[in-house]
Amino acid sequence: MKWSTIQLLKYRGKSMDINETIDISEDLKKRDPEIRDVSPIHVTGNANISSEKVAFHLHITGKLVLPCSRTLVDVDYPIDVKSTEIFLLKSSTSFEEEEDAEIHYPNGDIVDLDPVIIELLLLEIPIQVFSEAAKNDSNLPSGNEWEVVTEEQVKQDEESKEKKVDPRLAGLAKFFDEQS
């Protein structure tokens, strides 16, 4: 999704609608080796163009295939991002920043949205992704004197344990009883 500044200035004072499907799978896979596959990315929105800046209001949707954190099986992770990206056409422009807007500069006379979209998608990737089987599986990994437990299991274990006094500190408990 590239435009020259001359092409964009033809729409000065108007709004340009954006509705494109792009394939940036190779670029995303190069940037993050955890990404196994990328569906075609659908970009919609509009661009408000003035003589000094272009404000892109984008809605990006698609699907990434990421490895499950427990089982390493493929997990479809849906992407749905809304963003406002601003390209300043003149570097000497004083600019009043919009809320949630990122400021970019054209590369020469070319406004290229692909690197911006790639960055937005990379920021959306979570640290951990779990497959449905991993979420529902009660057979969590374990080994010699260790096992993976869920937060629910930890809470149940804490509730079931009685408040036991450490035998080494039992004498200390009697000390406070004697003072009262």
N, C-alpha and C positions, 0 to 999 in steps of 0.2 A: 504494500500500500504506500506508493510513493507519488508525490506530486512536486512539480517545480513551483517555485514561488510565483512565477508568472501565471501558471495555470490557476493557482489559488486566488490571485489578485483579480482574476476575471469575475469571481464571485463576491468581490468586496461589497460589504454592506448587506449581504444576503446570507442565507444559511444553505449549506450543501449537505444533502442527506448521504449517509454512508450505510451500505448494506452489502457486505462482501463476505465471502468465505475464503479463508487463506489456509495454506498448508505450510506450517512452520515446524513440522515434526523433526526434521533433521537438525535445525538450529537448536531446538529445545533439548534434544538428546545429546548434542555436543556439550551444551552448557551444564546439564545435570544427568550423569550416567544412571541415576536411579529411575529415570523415566523410561519405561519400556515401549510405550506407544502413545501417539497423540492423534485424536480424531481431527478432522478439518475444523478449524476455529471459525466461528461465525461472529462477525463484528458488525454491529449496527450502531446507529447514533447519528449525530450531525456535527457539522463544523461551522462555527460562527467566525466569519472572516472580516477583519478590518485591515487598514493599510499597515498597521504596526504589529498585529498578532493574529494567530489562528487558534481558536479554542475548540478542541475536539472533546465532545461529550460522548463517551464510548460505553457500549454494553457488549461484553465479550463472553461468549458461551462456547462450551466444548466439553471434551472428556479427555482425561489423562489416564493412562494405565500405569499404576505404581505397584511395587512389591508390598505384600502384607508384612508387617513388622514381626509377626510370630512365625508364619509358615512360608513366606516368600512366594506365595501364589499371586497371580495377577489380580489386582483390584481396580475396578473402574471408579475413578474419582471425578465427579462432575465439577465443572468450572463455571462460575457465574460471577463476573466482575463488572462493576460499574466504576468508571473513572473519568476525570476531567484532566486532559493534558493540554498544555498551552505551549505553542511554538512562537517565540518572538522573532519576527521577521527582520527587525532592525535592532542591532545590539545596543544602541544608545538609548533605547526606549525606557523611560521611567514607567514602572508598572505597578499597579495596585493589585496585590495578590488576592485571588479568589480562594475561598475555603476549599480544601481537599483538591487543590490543583497543583500539578507538577509543571515546572518551567523547563522547556527544552529550546535548543537552537537548531536551525537548519544546518545540514551538512553541505556547505557550499550554497547552492540555490535549490537544494532538494530537501523537502520535508518527508521523512521516512518514518512511518508509524510501526513498522515491523519490530525494530529493536525495543521500542516502548512496550509493545504488546508482549514480547518475549519476557521482559523484566516483570511485567504485571503477573504473568502466568507463573513465573518462577517464585514470586513472592506468595502465591496462593498455595504452594505445595506444603502440606502439613509435615510435621516431624515424624509422626507415626500414622500409618493407615492399617486398619484391621479388616480382614475379609469377614464375611458373615459366619463362615465356619469357625474362624478363630474367636469371634465374639461369643458364639454359642457353645464352643467346645469346653467340656469340663475336664478333658485330659490335657492339662497344661504341662509343659516340660518340667522334668525333674531329673535329679542326678544323685550322686553320692552325697548324702547329708544336705541337700538343698532341693527346693522346689519353688516354682512360680505360683504365687497366690494372687487372687483378685482383691480389690479393696473391700468387697463385700465379705469375703472370707476372713480378712483381718478384723473387720468390725465384729463379726460373729464370734471370733475367738476371744476378742477383748471382753465382750459382754458375758461370755460363758465363764471366763476365769473369775474366781472370787478374789477379793482384795486380800492377798496373803501378805503377811509380814515376813520380811527376810529374817531367817533365824539369827543371823549375825547382828541384826538390829533389834531383836526382841527385848533385850535389856534396856534399850533406850526408850522403848514404848512404856515400860514400867516406870522409868524415871519421871515421865510427865504425869503419870497417874499418881505418884507419891507426892508431887508438888501441889496438886490440887487439894 
